[in-house]
Amino acid sequence: MKFGLCFVNYNNCKHSINLIDSILKSDTFDGKVIIVDNNSYLNDFQKIKLYSSQLDFVKIIKLNRNIGYFRALNIGLTFLSKEYNYDFYIVGNNDLIFPKDFFSKIKNKGNFLKDKYVVSPDIITDDGCHQNPHVINKITKKREFVYNLYYSNYYLSRLIFILATFFSKYTSRGDELSFDKDMYIYQGYGACYIITQKFIKIYHLLPQDTFLMYEEFFLAKLLNDDGRKIYYDPSISVIHNAHATTKCLPTKSKWLLGKESHKLYRKYIHIWH
């Protein structure tokens, strides 16, 4: 069973190197790794390029501009799907660490998982928080209203973020508390997806409606429009270096990107009707 892997690097080659190291330690990995560099600083790019030059299963694709998350992943998926019909495609952030048995667990369930379209693994942050199942069912109208407030003003977003973090016990949706149950879900967390050949044959690429943010929604919409869903499998886990309990307030540039994606999201998801 062969795997095609694709991740995005943007000025954080240390994460990419640690990710590849974890793949090297895997007991059963067989396949190709594509790192798509989203026009990082030259020094960062040279480090990952030098590191990977001794590894024949790793290819670095450097872009001349930052095209965003799913769009960059699609560059790698296009290369992989033209090169070989891999059994599974693993895509995501470069700040992932794969447990030694990650690929063997997929192999053991290969016949079952091949019948799915997209599989979300149990994504566990480095401080022990589970990020899947991200959204089991659709988000409530009350929470959608808060999202509107969040993207109405940057300084208000900072206040909402602080209050939500401080009162997380009460503000959390709680979907992730079901991390130990396998099920079909509405959205999987965007840091890592397992994509099947079945998905590639029908859809070819990930949806690239946005530059950054709300990718989870547009992937879910792509499948839901055809009566399909993402499958969550808690037996397959991956470590995400997200520092969930200590992450900083969103920068204004990141908030502005989110605001643009939220505008597009609102074309499909309305609050009151």
N, C-alpha and C positions, 0 to 999 in steps of 0.2 A: 504494500500500500504506500503510495507516494503522496507527499504533501507539498503544496505550493504556498509559501508564506510571503506576506507583504506588509511592510510597516513604513511609517513616515518619520523621517528625521528632520528636525528644524532647530539648529543651534543647540543640540543636546546629545552629542555623539556618545557621551558616557553611557547614557541609557541604551543606545543602540548596541554598544559593545557588550554591556552586561546581558542584554537580551540574547545576542548571538552566543555568548558564553554559556547561557543556560541551555540553549539548543545543542551545543557541543556535548553537554553532559547528559543529554537524553539517551535513554537506553535503546530506542528503536527508530530514531528519526531517519527518514530517507526522503530527500527532495531538494527543493531550491528555496533560498531566501532572497527576497528583493527588498532593498532599503531604498525608498524614494526620498531623495534629499530635496526639500522645498526651498532651495536657494539659500542655504545656510552661509554664514561667514566662512571665508576660505579656510581659516585655521581649523574650524570645526569639521568641515568637509574632509580636509586632508587627513585628519586623525582617523575617521571611520574608513576612509579609502585605504589608508596604509594598513590598518588592522585587518581589513577584509581581503587584502591582496594575496594573503597566504591561504585563503579558504576558497576552494573551487566551487563550493555550493552557494556562495554568497555573491550577489551582483548589486552594485550601487548604481542607481540612475540619478544623475544630478539634473535638476530643472533650473532654468535661467530666471525663474520667478516663483514666488510662493503662490500656488494655485488653490490652496485649501486642503482640507483633510480627505474627504471621500474622493475628490477629483485626483489627488495624488495617489491614493490607493488604487484607483482605476487604471492609472498608468502601469502600475505593477501587475494588476490582474490581467490587463491586455497582453503584456509580455508573457506572463505565465501560461495563459490559456492558448496562446499561439505556439508556445514551445512544446507543451505536453499536456495531455488530458490527466491532470492530477486528480486523485480520488477526493481530496478535500483541500480547500483553500482557507488558510488562517490569516485574517487581516486585523489590523488594529494599531494602537499606539505603540511607540517604541519603548515605553517605560514599563514593559511587562517582563516578568520572569516566569519561565515555564518549568514546572516541576519535572523531575526526571521521568515520571511515568505518564506525562501528558499525552504523548502520541500513542503509547501502547493502550491507554484507556480508550482512545478514539478507535484504534484498530479493533479492540475487543468488541466494540459496539458498532462496527462499521456497517454491517448489513442493515441494522436498524436505523442508523443515522443517515444513510444514503437516501432514504425515502423522504427526508425532510428537505427544506429549502435553505433555511438559516438556523444555526444552532447557537444559542448563547450559553457559554460556560459559567460556572460559579467564579465570579471575579472577586478576589479578596484583596483588600488594600493591605499595605505593609504594616498597618496598625490594627488589622484584624476585622475590618468592617466588610460586609458583603454588599456588593453593588448590583447584584441580580437576585431575583427577577426584578428588573428596573421598574416596569409598569405592567402589572398583571392585567388590569382592565383600563378603560379610558379614564383620564384625569377628571376630577370633579369640577363642576362649574365654579364653586367657591375658590378652588385653587387656580383655575384659569383666570379668575378676576384678579387674584394677587399677582399673577404673571403680568397682566396688563399694567398694574400699578408699578411693578418692578421695572418694566421697560418704558415707563412714562417719564422718568427723571433719574439721572445717574445718582444723585445724592440720596434720593428716596430708595434706590436699589441698595445702596450701602446700608441704610438703616434696616431695610427688610432682611438683608443678608445677615446682619449682626443679630437681629431678634430671632430669626429662624435658627441660627446656630446656637444661640444661648438657650432657646426653648425647644431644642430639637426633639425632645421627648414628646412634645405636644404637636409640633408642626410637621414631623416626618409622616409620609404617607404610610409607612410600615410595610410596603410590599416586600422589602428585602428580608423581613422576618420569616418569610416563607422560603428562604434560600435552600432548605433541605428537601424540597418537594419538586419533582420533575413535573412539567406542565407546559401547555401552550400559553404564550404570553403576548401582550399587545406590543411592548417595546423591550428590547434588550439593551443593556448599557453599551455605549458606543466604543469602549476601550478595546473590545475584542469580540470578533465574530468568527464562527466556523461556517464556511460557505460550502455547499455541496455542488457536485457536478450538475445536479438537477437545476439548481438556481442559475448557474453559468449558462447552461444550454437554453434556458428560457429568457433570462433577463440580461445576460452577458456582463453587465456592469452594475455597480452600486448607483443609487440615485445621487445626482450631484446638483441638487437644487440650490444648496447653500454653500457658502465659503467655509463657515465654521458654525457650530451649534445647530441643534435640532436635527442632526443626521438620523438619530434614532427614530424620530417621527416619520421622516420621509422614507426610510427603509420599511418601517411598519406599514405605511400607507401603500407603498408599492405592492406589498404582499396582500394586504387587506383588500385592496381594490379587486383582486382576483380570488377573494375568498380563502386566502392562505394566512398562516400565522408563523411566528418565530417559535421555536421549541427551546425550552430551557432545560438543561441537563446538569444537575448539581454534582454528578459523579465525576465530571471533568472540571478541574479548577486551574486557575492561573493567578499569579500574584501581580497586583497593580501597584506601582510605587506612587500612589496618589497622595499620601499623607493626609488622609481624610479628616482627621481631627485638628490639624494644624494649618490647613490651607488658607491662603491669604484672601483678602477681599479682592473681587474682580477688578482688574485695571479698567480704566475708561475705554481704552482701545478694544479690549475684550468685550466689554459691555456693549459698545457700539456695534460690534459684529453680531452679538446676540440680538440686539434690537432689530437689525436688518433681517435676520433669520426669523425673528418673531413676527414681523410684518407679513412675511410670506406664509408662515404657519397659520396666521389668522385668516388667510384667504380660504383655508380648508376647515379650520376648527373655530366655530363661532360660540360665544358664551351663552347667548340668550335664545338662540334658535338653532 
